[in-house]
Amino acid sequence: LDCFGNRCTNLTKSSKFLGVETPSQNRYVGYFQKVKEKCNGVPPEEIPLGLQQVKITVIVDFMYSGTL
């Protein structure tokens, strides 16, 4: 947590230590901790992934369409 907080804190703009403030930051710190503990600090080998499908769904806004 200290490592993440130090990277996020800009002491030239403020003396406030920022630390972890959002759920996504908390998840990232958790992932980083797992890599440090289970992989001796070395990230696992990358596995290339490909996008196979994109589905776009339209949600009708009844408030503005004038129908129910």
N, C-alpha and C positions, 0 to 999 in steps of 0.2 A: 504494500500500500504506500509506503514511503517513496519507493521508486516512482510509482505512477504519479503521486502527488507532486513530487519534485519536478517531473517532466511537464506537468500541467501548470505549475505556478511560475508566473513571470514576475520576478522580483523588481524589474525595472519599472513596472506599472503599478504594483501593489505589494504590500508586505503580507497580505492575507494568503495563507496556505490553502490551496483549493481542494486537494484530495479527491476522493470518489464522491460524486454528487448525484449521478443518474443510474438507473438500472442497467443501462448498456455498459457504462463504465464499470460497474460492479461485476457484470458478467465477464468483461474483458480481463479484469484483474484476476478473477477466478480461473480463467483459461490459462493465463500467464503463470499463475501459481502451480497449476497442474503440470505444465511443461517443465517448470523448474524442478518439481519434486519427482516426477515419473521419468523424465527424459534427461536428467542431469543438465537442464538448461538449454539443451539442443532441440530446436523444433523438429518435429517428425518430417519425413520426406513428403513433398507435395504430391498430391494425386490430382491430375488434370480431370476436370469435369466439363461436360458439354451440356448446353441448354437444348432440350429435346422438344419442348412445347411451350407456347405462350397462349394463355386463354384470357380474353378480355370479356368481362361481363358488365353489361349496362344495368344500372339500378335506376328504375324509374322514380322520379321525384314527384309524387302525387300532389304535393303542396303547390307546385307551379304548373302542373299539366292541366289542372282544372277538372280532372276526372277521378273517380274512385274505383 
